[in-house]
Amino acid sequence: MPTMTDLVRSHTDLDDEDVAWLQLLQADWQIIADLSFADLVLWLPDREGKGFWAAGQMRPTTGPTAYVDDVVGTFVPIGRRPLIDAAYLQGRLVREGDPEWRDDVPVRVETIPVRRAGRIIAVVARNTNLLGVRTPSRLELSYLQTAADLTQMIAHGHFPAAGQRSDHADTPRVGDGFLRVDNVGRVVYASPNALSVYRRLGLSGDLAGLSLAELTRDLVPPRRRPDEETLSAVLGGRAHRDTEIGTDTVSLIVRSIPLRPAGDHIGALILVRDVTDLRRRDRELVTKDATIREIHHRVKNNLQTVAALLRLQARRMDSESARLALEEAVRRVGSIALVHEMLSQSVGERVDFDEIVDPLGRMVTDVSDQGGRIRVRRDGTFGELPSESATALAMVLTELLQNAVEHGYDDPETAGEIVLTVRRIVGRLHVTVDDDGKGLPEGFDLDASTSLGLSIVRTLVESELGGQLELGPVPSGTGTRAALDVPLE
């Protein structure tokens, strides 16, 4: 299905500001669809003047749909839909005509010109399924009147408001709680859900006739409400925005859309949503994240303590082989500690692996007999990796770097460079570790190797990371190449 941007570029002469205006309209047209009990379709004029392209579609959550199939991307030539033609050419709302029949369903079609900066840039068709139509309730009448005011605002270029965006991802919907206030902010009508929301705040009576801003000041303590200017602007219905209010036990998001169908302010649509459970879950997640970070911090401290104890023990060993084995254990524990240190500073269970691998390279070369003669250089970026993969990959690279330093440069006077190259390609991570040392011994066979380090590497790569390991000479020049190929998530 093509996007609106694709259709604009391919078939229309609309500019970037026109597209931004239409995107603002689409950001809020679920509200209009729900208030209208109707499907909305956005039609864009063809640049050659031959017809209109359907660039967007929204179904109501408050009533039956008039469109079973998606229509985005379809083209309607001039003359086939006279109501669309009339709205675009005459710049007015068009409601004339008999209902259309679609799949044995009568559908009333109304068309609304979309005006920006004095120009008609598109048409919104409102399609109402007439099956089961009955005498509307007061709630439905309030919905329909508010929808009519908003469509008038679209036709006159007063809606959407420039720069209008909700500050919350959980912005209220029509069904969450609907209020209509007059031009001084007094409640004209409140839906049952809106009344229930305010009763959770402590309201004992009805909302009708009350000033919503004054009532909220009485029910909500100052520390749980916005500043007075924001409170008056939103709850008084004079600002296109939302805000959060509440008590110690209840949290609400309140959104205001001022209504100016003919240019003058006549009141506002106020939507309210009880987000108490969402905020409780947010707090639980924050607490959980903090606890996990603290656990990672403590694990890191414990691992560093273990590494320090192993290092002390290594210094007391008379056997050279035992000392070297303990030093290798120190490096392995240290590589795991680095991962936990990063996780203790991270919000989620993902880490920027570049910040782990660079200290690993320095750690391996600093504790080697080569001192500062061997340098590790990284080419490319690992990006973010999940903690499970990061721990295994850190140990793998520690072993490979240590092998390169220990076996590739046995001459204490030799300087060299180890290049760690990483590429993320089509869902996989390709890593090579190239050194310019003396290379592999003659007749080396990875499958027949008894090295503990290489055994650890193969096990981690194949079992933990689900990847492959290859070890061989550098394709050009001397030295050894270790190549990893592991899948990303």
Helices and strands as residue ranges (DSSP letters): H 4-11, H 16-36, E 39-45, E 51-58, E 75-77, H 82-90, E 100-102, E 105-116, E 119-129, H 138-156, G 174-176, E 178-182, E 187-190, H 192-201, H 212-219, G 222-224, H 228-235, E 241-246, E 251-259, E 267-274, H 276-315, H 320-345, E 350-352, H 354-366, G 371-373, E 374-379, E 384-386, H 387-408, E 416-425, E 428-435, G 446-448, H 452-459, I 460-464, E 468-473, E 480-487
